[in-house]
Each structure stands twice: as C-alpha cells, then as structure tokens.
Amino acid sequence: MKTEQKQLDLFSQAHPAKIRTVGPAGEPDVSPPEMPEPAAARPRLSPIHCSRCGEWLCDALEGARSYCPRCRIWSGNC
C-alpha cells in the first residue's frame, strides 16, 4: 500500500463520519446531541482605575498596569 493511501486511511479513522442508523420500526434513530467539550477556564478580567483621578482606564488581567494620559501615571490592579 502506498504511504499516501496509509495516511488517508489513518485520517479517516481519526475523524469518523457521523452515521445515521435506522431503528427496528424503520424510523431514524434519535440519539441525544453530542455535548461540546467543556471550555477552558476563561481568564478573569478586572477593571483598572487611575489611582489619582479614579477614571476607568481598561479591563485587564490580574497584575496588569495601564497608563492614565490625564494624570501621566501608571496604575495597576493587584
């Protein structure tokens, strides 16, 4: 068997096609829908406010810093 054919065969086995079956009464088999894989934990964003004027600057990850153009200082969330 050619190596290209082997690769195609391996790929088809890795991703089998969804096959609909017919039940004994001749009706299509109704199986429950496949559940999606659980999503990875999303990173939590927290707002960053300027420590001098209190203006909201952005939402960022924990420990990030943001620059306030009005006060010209860096502020961060801890």
C-alpha positions, 0 to 999 in steps of 0.5 A: 500500500502506498504511504499516501493511501496509509495516511488517508486511511489513518485520517479517516479513522481519526475523524469518523463520519457521523452515521445515521442508523435506522431503528427496528420500526424503520424510523431514524434513530434519535440519539441525544446531541453530542455535548461540546467539550467543556471550555477552558477556564476563561481568564478573569478580567478586572477593571483598572482605575487611575489611582489619582483621578479614579477614571476607568482606564481598561479591563485587564488581567490580574497584575496588569498596569495601564497608563492614565494620559490625564494624570501621566501615571501608571496604575495597576490592579493587584 
